[in-house]
Amino acid sequence: MPKPINYSQERRDRDRAKAMKKADKLAAKAEARERGKSADEAETAPEAETE
């Protein structure tokens, strides 16, 4: 006889996977934002020093 489904465990697993996916997306967004800022700062820094 098969084991009965534990709906609570299934729900927790889905929620955990969803949270991990969301955290990965947010981390990628933050990393992209930091790369964009550092590139902008690198371009503006030499101009400020020459003036």
Residue pairs with C-beta under 8 A, 6 or more apart in sequence:
none
